[in-house]
């Protein structure tokens, strides 16, 4: 029987490290940069709309 108040073991930092973004093809880079640009523009326009 498990104790509900018992905390789980901490996850090791070596396994929790972030992944690496690998964009090998040109279309992958275009889509990635386009998505970043859309996010920035959406934030900009939402900040103007909120005034």
mmCIF file of the N, C-alpha and C atoms, coordinates in Angstrom:
data_MODEL
# 
_entry.id   MODEL 
# 
loop_
_atom_site.group_PDB 
_atom_site.id 
_atom_site.type_symbol 
_atom_site.label_atom_id 
_atom_site.label_alt_id 
_atom_site.label_comp_id 
_atom_site.label_asym_id 
_atom_site.label_entity_id 
_atom_site.label_seq_id 
_atom_site.pdbx_PDB_ins_code 
_atom_site.Cartn_x 
_atom_site.Cartn_y 
_atom_site.Cartn_z 
_atom_site.occupancy 
_atom_site.B_iso_or_equiv 
_atom_site.pdbx_formal_charge 
_atom_site.auth_seq_id 
_atom_site.auth_comp_id 
_atom_site.auth_asym_id 
_atom_site.auth_atom_id 
_atom_site.pdbx_PDB_model_num 
ATOM 1   N N  . UNK A 1 1  ? 0.850  -1.184 0.000   1.00 0.00 ? 1  UNK A N  1 
ATOM 2   C CA . UNK A 1 1  ? 0.000  0.000  0.000   1.00 0.00 ? 1  UNK A CA 1 
ATOM 3   C C  . UNK A 1 1  ? 0.891  1.241  0.000   1.00 0.00 ? 1  UNK A C  1 
ATOM 4   N N  . UNK A 1 2  ? 0.585  2.191  -0.876  1.00 0.00 ? 2  UNK A N  1 
ATOM 5   C CA . UNK A 1 2  ? 1.430  3.382  -0.982  1.00 0.00 ? 2  UNK A CA 1 
ATOM 6   C C  . UNK A 1 2  ? 0.884  4.498  -0.110  1.00 0.00 ? 2  UNK A C  1 
ATOM 7   N N  . UNK A 1 3  ? 1.791  5.269  0.422   1.00 0.00 ? 3  UNK A N  1 
ATOM 8   C CA . UNK A 1 3  ? 1.428  6.413  1.247   1.00 0.00 ? 3  UNK A CA 1 
ATOM 9   C C  . UNK A 1 3  ? 1.128  7.603  0.332   1.00 0.00 ? 3  UNK A C  1 
ATOM 10  N N  . UNK A 1 4  ? -0.090 8.173  0.363   1.00 0.00 ? 4  UNK A N  1 
ATOM 11  C CA . UNK A 1 4  ? -0.418 9.275  -0.551  1.00 0.00 ? 4  UNK A CA 1 
ATOM 12  C C  . UNK A 1 4  ? 0.387  10.547 -0.288  1.00 0.00 ? 4  UNK A C  1 
ATOM 13  N N  . UNK A 1 5  ? 0.950  10.692 0.906   1.00 0.00 ? 5  UNK A N  1 
ATOM 14  C CA . UNK A 1 5  ? 1.719  11.899 1.226   1.00 0.00 ? 5  UNK A CA 1 
ATOM 15  C C  . UNK A 1 5  ? 3.193  11.761 0.864   1.00 0.00 ? 5  UNK A C  1 
ATOM 16  N N  . UNK A 1 6  ? 3.600  10.539 0.481   1.00 0.00 ? 6  UNK A N  1 
ATOM 17  C CA . UNK A 1 6  ? 5.003  10.305 0.128   1.00 0.00 ? 6  UNK A CA 1 
ATOM 18  C C  . UNK A 1 6  ? 5.303  10.967 -1.219  1.00 0.00 ? 6  UNK A C  1 
ATOM 19  N N  . UNK A 1 7  ? 6.373  11.743 -1.255  1.00 0.00 ? 7  UNK A N  1 
ATOM 20  C CA . UNK A 1 7  ? 6.763  12.440 -2.475  1.00 0.00 ? 7  UNK A CA 1 
ATOM 21  C C  . UNK A 1 7  ? 7.519  11.496 -3.397  1.00 0.00 ? 7  UNK A C  1 
ATOM 22  N N  . UNK A 1 8  ? 7.311  11.633 -4.706  1.00 0.00 ? 8  UNK A N  1 
ATOM 23  C CA . UNK A 1 8  ? 8.045  10.760 -5.633  1.00 0.00 ? 8  UNK A CA 1 
ATOM 24  C C  . UNK A 1 8  ? 9.523  11.116 -5.679  1.00 0.00 ? 8  UNK A C  1 
ATOM 25  N N  . UNK A 1 9  ? 10.311 10.166 -6.125  1.00 0.00 ? 9  UNK A N  1 
ATOM 26  C CA . UNK A 1 9  ? 11.747 10.400 -6.275  1.00 0.00 ? 9  UNK A CA 1 
ATOM 27  C C  . UNK A 1 9  ? 11.976 11.539 -7.265  1.00 0.00 ? 9  UNK A C  1 
ATOM 28  N N  . UNK A 1 10 ? 12.938 12.417 -6.999  1.00 0.00 ? 10 UNK A N  1 
ATOM 29  C CA . UNK A 1 10 ? 13.222 13.482 -7.969  1.00 0.00 ? 10 UNK A CA 1 
ATOM 30  C C  . UNK A 1 10 ? 13.760 12.918 -9.279  1.00 0.00 ? 10 UNK A C  1 
ATOM 31  N N  . UNK A 1 11 ? 13.390 13.565 -10.376 1.00 0.00 ? 11 UNK A N  1 
ATOM 32  C CA . UNK A 1 11 ? 13.836 13.120 -11.699 1.00 0.00 ? 11 UNK A CA 1 
ATOM 33  C C  . UNK A 1 11 ? 15.257 13.617 -11.919 1.00 0.00 ? 11 UNK A C  1 
ATOM 34  N N  . UNK A 1 12 ? 16.175 12.773 -12.357 1.00 0.00 ? 12 UNK A N  1 
ATOM 35  C CA . UNK A 1 12 ? 17.568 13.210 -12.523 1.00 0.00 ? 12 UNK A CA 1 
ATOM 36  C C  . UNK A 1 12 ? 17.707 14.316 -13.574 1.00 0.00 ? 12 UNK A C  1 
ATOM 37  N N  . UNK A 1 13 ? 18.547 15.283 -13.293 1.00 0.00 ? 13 UNK A N  1 
ATOM 38  C CA . UNK A 1 13 ? 18.745 16.414 -14.188 1.00 0.00 ? 13 UNK A CA 1 
ATOM 39  C C  . UNK A 1 13 ? 19.293 15.980 -15.542 1.00 0.00 ? 13 UNK A C  1 
ATOM 40  N N  . UNK A 1 14 ? 20.087 14.922 -15.561 1.00 0.00 ? 14 UNK A N  1 
ATOM 41  C CA . UNK A 1 14 ? 20.662 14.454 -16.821 1.00 0.00 ? 14 UNK A CA 1 
ATOM 42  C C  . UNK A 1 14 ? 19.574 13.999 -17.789 1.00 0.00 ? 14 UNK A C  1 
ATOM 43  N N  . UNK A 1 15 ? 18.494 13.430 -17.267 1.00 0.00 ? 15 UNK A N  1 
ATOM 44  C CA . UNK A 1 15 ? 17.409 12.968 -18.112 1.00 0.00 ? 15 UNK A CA 1 
ATOM 45  C C  . UNK A 1 15 ? 16.418 14.084 -18.445 1.00 0.00 ? 15 UNK A C  1 
ATOM 46  N N  . UNK A 1 16 ? 16.405 15.144 -17.655 1.00 0.00 ? 16 UNK A N  1 
ATOM 47  C CA . UNK A 1 16 ? 15.423 16.216 -17.832 1.00 0.00 ? 16 UNK A CA 1 
ATOM 48  C C  . UNK A 1 16 ? 15.903 17.328 -18.763 1.00 0.00 ? 16 UNK A C  1 
ATOM 49  N N  . UNK A 1 17 ? 17.120 17.234 -19.240 1.00 0.00 ? 17 UNK A N  1 
ATOM 50  C CA . UNK A 1 17 ? 17.649 18.283 -20.119 1.00 0.00 ? 17 UNK A CA 1 
ATOM 51  C C  . UNK A 1 17 ? 16.801 18.414 -21.364 1.00 0.00 ? 17 UNK A C  1 
ATOM 52  N N  . UNK A 1 18 ? 16.711 19.656 -21.867 1.00 0.00 ? 18 UNK A N  1 
ATOM 53  C CA . UNK A 1 18 ? 15.911 19.911 -23.062 1.00 0.00 ? 18 UNK A CA 1 
ATOM 54  C C  . UNK A 1 18 ? 16.516 19.289 -24.300 1.00 0.00 ? 18 UNK A C  1 
ATOM 55  N N  . UNK A 1 19 ? 15.666 19.090 -25.264 1.00 0.00 ? 19 UNK A N  1 
ATOM 56  C CA . UNK A 1 19 ? 16.106 18.492 -26.519 1.00 0.00 ? 19 UNK A CA 1 
ATOM 57  C C  . UNK A 1 19 ? 16.768 19.506 -27.429 1.00 0.00 ? 19 UNK A C  1 
ATOM 58  N N  . UNK A 1 20 ? 17.272 19.019 -28.509 1.00 0.00 ? 20 UNK A N  1 
ATOM 59  C CA . UNK A 1 20 ? 17.963 19.845 -29.486 1.00 0.00 ? 20 UNK A CA 1 
ATOM 60  C C  . UNK A 1 20 ? 17.078 19.962 -30.720 1.00 0.00 ? 20 UNK A C  1 
ATOM 61  N N  . UNK A 1 21 ? 16.944 21.174 -31.224 1.00 0.00 ? 21 UNK A N  1 
ATOM 62  C CA . UNK A 1 21 ? 16.138 21.390 -32.424 1.00 0.00 ? 21 UNK A CA 1 
ATOM 63  C C  . UNK A 1 21 ? 17.043 21.177 -33.635 1.00 0.00 ? 21 UNK A C  1 
ATOM 64  N N  . UNK A 1 22 ? 16.690 20.219 -34.463 1.00 0.00 ? 22 UNK A N  1 
ATOM 65  C CA . UNK A 1 22 ? 17.488 19.902 -35.644 1.00 0.00 ? 22 UNK A CA 1 
ATOM 66  C C  . UNK A 1 22 ? 16.647 20.213 -36.876 1.00 0.00 ? 22 UNK A C  1 
ATOM 67  N N  . UNK A 1 23 ? 17.061 21.206 -37.625 1.00 0.00 ? 23 UNK A N  1 
ATOM 68  C CA . UNK A 1 23 ? 16.355 21.620 -38.837 1.00 0.00 ? 23 UNK A CA 1 
ATOM 69  C C  . UNK A 1 23 ? 17.286 21.384 -40.015 1.00 0.00 ? 23 UNK A C  1 
ATOM 70  N N  . UNK A 1 24 ? 17.181 20.227 -40.615 1.00 0.00 ? 24 UNK A N  1 
ATOM 71  C CA . UNK A 1 24 ? 18.116 19.846 -41.669 1.00 0.00 ? 24 UNK A CA 1 
ATOM 72  C C  . UNK A 1 24 ? 17.701 20.354 -43.038 1.00 0.00 ? 24 UNK A C  1 
ATOM 73  N N  . UNK A 1 25 ? 16.430 20.432 -43.286 1.00 0.00 ? 25 UNK A N  1 
ATOM 74  C CA . UNK A 1 25 ? 15.955 20.817 -44.617 1.00 0.00 ? 25 UNK A CA 1 
ATOM 75  C C  . UNK A 1 25 ? 15.500 22.266 -44.621 1.00 0.00 ? 25 UNK A C  1 
ATOM 76  N N  . UNK A 1 26 ? 15.550 22.881 -45.783 1.00 0.00 ? 26 UNK A N  1 
ATOM 77  C CA . UNK A 1 26 ? 15.209 24.295 -45.913 1.00 0.00 ? 26 UNK A CA 1 
ATOM 78  C C  . UNK A 1 26 ? 13.770 24.552 -45.490 1.00 0.00 ? 26 UNK A C  1 
ATOM 79  N N  . UNK A 1 27 ? 12.829 23.691 -45.897 1.00 0.00 ? 27 UNK A N  1 
ATOM 80  C CA . UNK A 1 27 ? 11.436 23.914 -45.562 1.00 0.00 ? 27 UNK A CA 1 
ATOM 81  C C  . UNK A 1 27 ? 11.197 23.807 -44.057 1.00 0.00 ? 27 UNK A C  1 
ATOM 82  N N  . UNK A 1 28 ? 11.988 23.002 -43.358 1.00 0.00 ? 28 UNK A N  1 
ATOM 83  C CA . UNK A 1 28 ? 11.859 22.904 -41.908 1.00 0.00 ? 28 UNK A CA 1 
ATOM 84  C C  . UNK A 1 28 ? 12.272 24.211 -41.234 1.00 0.00 ? 28 UNK A C  1 
ATOM 85  N N  . UNK A 1 29 ? 13.360 24.819 -41.752 1.00 0.00 ? 29 UNK A N  1 
ATOM 86  C CA . UNK A 1 29 ? 13.796 26.105 -41.202 1.00 0.00 ? 29 UNK A CA 1 
ATOM 87  C C  . UNK A 1 29 ? 12.768 27.191 -41.468 1.00 0.00 ? 29 UNK A C  1 
ATOM 88  N N  . UNK A 1 30 ? 12.180 27.197 -42.680 1.00 0.00 ? 30 UNK A N  1 
ATOM 89  C CA . UNK A 1 30 ? 11.186 28.212 -43.034 1.00 0.00 ? 30 UNK A CA 1 
ATOM 90  C C  . UNK A 1 30 ? 9.960  28.097 -42.133 1.00 0.00 ? 30 UNK A C  1 
ATOM 91  N N  . UNK A 1 31 ? 9.483  26.871 -41.928 1.00 0.00 ? 31 UNK A N  1 
ATOM 92  C CA . UNK A 1 31 ? 8.303  26.664 -41.080 1.00 0.00 ? 31 UNK A CA 1 
ATOM 93  C C  . UNK A 1 31 ? 8.603  27.069 -39.639 1.00 0.00 ? 31 UNK A C  1 
ATOM 94  N N  . UNK A 1 32 ? 9.774  26.710 -39.129 1.00 0.00 ? 32 UNK A N  1 
ATOM 95  C CA . UNK A 1 32 ? 10.138 27.041 -37.753 1.00 0.00 ? 32 UNK A CA 1 
ATOM 96  C C  . UNK A 1 32 ? 10.232 28.550 -37.554 1.00 0.00 ? 32 UNK A C  1 
ATOM 97  N N  . UNK A 1 33 ? 10.952 29.236 -38.440 1.00 0.00 ? 33 UNK A N  1 
ATOM 98  C CA . UNK A 1 33 ? 11.116 30.687 -38.322 1.00 0.00 ? 33 UNK A CA 1 
ATOM 99  C C  . UNK A 1 33 ? 9.780  31.395 -38.555 1.00 0.00 ? 33 UNK A C  1 
ATOM 100 N N  . UNK A 1 34 ? 8.973  30.876 -39.480 1.00 0.00 ? 34 UNK A N  1 
ATOM 101 C CA . UNK A 1 34 ? 7.645  31.443 -39.704 1.00 0.00 ? 34 UNK A CA 1 
ATOM 102 C C  . UNK A 1 34 ? 6.767  31.332 -38.466 1.00 0.00 ? 34 UNK A C  1 
ATOM 103 N N  . UNK A 1 35 ? 6.826  30.204 -37.795 1.00 0.00 ? 35 UNK A N  1 
ATOM 104 C CA . UNK A 1 35 ? 6.053  30.037 -36.559 1.00 0.00 ? 35 UNK A CA 1 
ATOM 105 C C  . UNK A 1 35 ? 6.503  30.990 -35.473 1.00 0.00 ? 35 UNK A C  1 
ATOM 106 N N  . UNK A 1 36 ? 7.808  31.199 -35.345 1.00 0.00 ? 36 UNK A N  1 
ATOM 107 C CA . UNK A 1 36 ? 8.305  32.173 -34.371 1.00 0.00 ? 36 UNK A CA 1 
ATOM 108 C C  . UNK A 1 36 ? 7.842  33.580 -34.721 1.00 0.00 ? 36 UNK A C  1 
ATOM 109 N N  . UNK A 1 37 ? 7.888  33.920 -36.010 1.00 0.00 ? 37 UNK A N  1 
ATOM 110 C CA . UNK A 1 37 ? 7.471  35.252 -36.443 1.00 0.00 ? 37 UNK A CA 1 
ATOM 111 C C  . UNK A 1 37 ? 5.981  35.466 -36.170 1.00 0.00 ? 37 UNK A C  1 
ATOM 112 N N  . UNK A 1 38 ? 5.167  34.454 -36.422 1.00 0.00 ? 38 UNK A N  1 
ATOM 113 C CA . UNK A 1 38 ? 3.728  34.574 -36.165 1.00 0.00 ? 38 UNK A CA 1 
ATOM 114 C C  . UNK A 1 38 ? 3.467  34.770 -34.672 1.00 0.00 ? 38 UNK A C  1 
ATOM 115 N N  . UNK A 1 39 ? 4.200  34.065 -33.828 1.00 0.00 ? 39 UNK A N  1 
ATOM 116 C CA . UNK A 1 39 ? 4.027  34.211 -32.382 1.00 0.00 ? 39 UNK A CA 1 
ATOM 117 C C  . UNK A 1 39 ? 4.391  35.628 -31.930 1.00 0.00 ? 39 UNK A C  1 
ATOM 118 N N  . UNK A 1 40 ? 5.479  36.171 -32.465 1.00 0.00 ? 40 UNK A N  1 
ATOM 119 C CA . UNK A 1 40 ? 5.906  37.524 -32.097 1.00 0.00 ? 40 UNK A CA 1 
ATOM 120 C C  . UNK A 1 40 ? 4.885  38.547 -32.590 1.00 0.00 ? 40 UNK A C  1 
ATOM 121 N N  . UNK A 1 41 ? 4.442  38.403 -33.831 1.00 0.00 ? 41 UNK A N  1 
ATOM 122 C CA . UNK A 1 41 ? 3.457  39.333 -34.374 1.00 0.00 ? 41 UNK A CA 1 
ATOM 123 C C  . UNK A 1 41 ? 2.127  39.246 -33.625 1.00 0.00 ? 41 UNK A C  1 
ATOM 124 N N  . UNK A 1 42 ? 1.711  38.050 -33.267 1.00 0.00 ? 42 UNK A N  1 
ATOM 125 C CA . UNK A 1 42 ? 0.468  37.896 -32.512 1.00 0.00 ? 42 UNK A CA 1 
ATOM 126 C C  . UNK A 1 42 ? 0.586  38.598 -31.157 1.00 0.00 ? 42 UNK A C  1 
ATOM 127 N N  . UNK A 1 43 ? 1.708  38.439 -30.491 1.00 0.00 ? 43 UNK A N  1 
ATOM 128 C CA . UNK A 1 43 ? 1.921  39.138 -29.219 1.00 0.00 ? 43 UNK A CA 1 
ATOM 129 C C  . UNK A 1 43 ? 1.909  40.642 -29.388 1.00 0.00 ? 43 UNK A C  1 
ATOM 130 N N  . UNK A 1 44 ? 2.521  41.125 -30.451 1.00 0.00 ? 44 UNK A N  1 
ATOM 131 C CA . UNK A 1 44 ? 2.553  42.556 -30.713 1.00 0.00 ? 44 UNK A CA 1 
ATOM 132 C C  . UNK A 1 44 ? 1.141  43.108 -30.944 1.00 0.00 ? 44 UNK A C  1 
ATOM 133 N N  . UNK A 1 45 ? 0.385  42.441 -31.808 1.00 0.00 ? 45 UNK A N  1 
ATOM 134 C CA . UNK A 1 45 ? -0.961 42.925 -32.111 1.00 0.00 ? 45 UNK A CA 1 
ATOM 135 C C  . UNK A 1 45 ? -1.902 42.769 -30.920 1.00 0.00 ? 45 UNK A C  1 
ATOM 136 N N  . UNK A 1 46 ? -1.738 41.726 -30.132 1.00 0.00 ? 46 UNK A N  1 
ATOM 137 C CA . UNK A 1 46 ? -2.574 41.580 -28.936 1.00 0.00 ? 46 UNK A CA 1 
ATOM 138 C C  . UNK A 1 46 ? -2.254 42.653 -27.903 1.00 0.00 ? 46 UNK A C  1 
ATOM 139 N N  . UNK A 1 47 ? -0.990 43.068 -27.821 1.00 0.00 ? 47 UNK A N  1 
ATOM 140 C CA . UNK A 1 47 ? -0.644 44.130 -26.890 1.00 0.00 ? 47 UNK A CA 1 
ATOM 141 C C  . UNK A 1 47 ? -1.227 45.466 -27.353 1.00 0.00 ? 47 UNK A C  1 
ATOM 142 N N  . UNK A 1 48 ? -1.286 45.688 -28.671 1.00 0.00 ? 48 UNK A N  1 
ATOM 143 C CA . UNK A 1 48 ? -1.911 46.916 -29.169 1.00 0.00 ? 48 UNK A CA 1 
ATOM 144 C C  . UNK A 1 48 ? -3.429 46.898 -28.964 1.00 0.00 ? 48 UNK A C  1 
ATOM 145 N N  . UNK A 1 49 ? -4.030 45.717 -29.155 1.00 0.00 ? 49 UNK A N  1 
ATOM 146 C CA . UNK A 1 49 ? -5.472 45.569 -29.041 1.00 0.00 ? 49 UNK A CA 1 
ATOM 147 C C  . UNK A 1 49 ? -5.932 45.762 -27.586 1.00 0.00 ? 49 UNK A C  1 
ATOM 148 N N  . UNK A 1 50 ? -5.082 45.433 -26.632 1.00 0.00 ? 50 UNK A N  1 
ATOM 149 C CA . UNK A 1 50 ? -5.435 45.529 -25.222 1.00 0.00 ? 50 UNK A CA 1 
ATOM 150 C C  . UNK A 1 50 ? -5.391 46.931 -24.654 1.00 0.00 ? 50 UNK A C  1 
ATOM 151 N N  . UNK A 1 51 ? -4.904 47.888 -25.404 1.00 0.00 ? 51 UNK A N  1 
ATOM 152 C CA . UNK A 1 51 ? -4.804 49.268 -24.890 1.00 0.00 ? 51 UNK A CA 1 
ATOM 153 C C  . UNK A 1 51 ? -6.111 49.950 -24.848 1.00 0.00 ? 51 UNK A C  1 
# 
